[in-house]
Amino acid sequence: MFVKGTCRIMAWHCPEAIQPSELGTHAYFGYLVVDDVDTYFDFVVSRGADLINPLKRESWGMREFGIRTIDGHRIIVGQDLEA
């Protein structure tokens, strides 16, 4: 279990499953909404995150970026600019 503030993410190890990095192009695994995406972006970049999408404002009202986990999962992190 990964916990930060009120956010909790449960992870599971499935050694017999196909690794996400072997699946090729696929949609993102998760979408994490944060209150301050710029600060979070700086935090993950400073720790060497594998960026798959740059931090930018999207036409659907979110400011977001994408990262890839060490095993190939794609996660989008965004902030709702219209809230």
SULPE-V929870 format. One line per field, one symbol per residue. ss: DSSP state (@ for helix, = for strand, . for the rest). psi: psi as a letter, one per 20 degrees, with the letter a starting at -180 (. if undefined). burial: # if it has 16 or more other ideal C-beta (glycine too) atoms within 10 Angstrom, else .. Layout:
ss: ???
psi: ???
burial: ???
This chain:
ss: .===..===..........@@@.......====...@@@@@@@@@@...========....=======.....=======...
psi: pppocjppppqqpnhiqpphiiibprrqhqopprhnhgghghghhijkqnpiprprpqijjqprrqrprhjiqpppprpoij.
burial: ...............................#.#..#..##.......#.....#......#######...########....
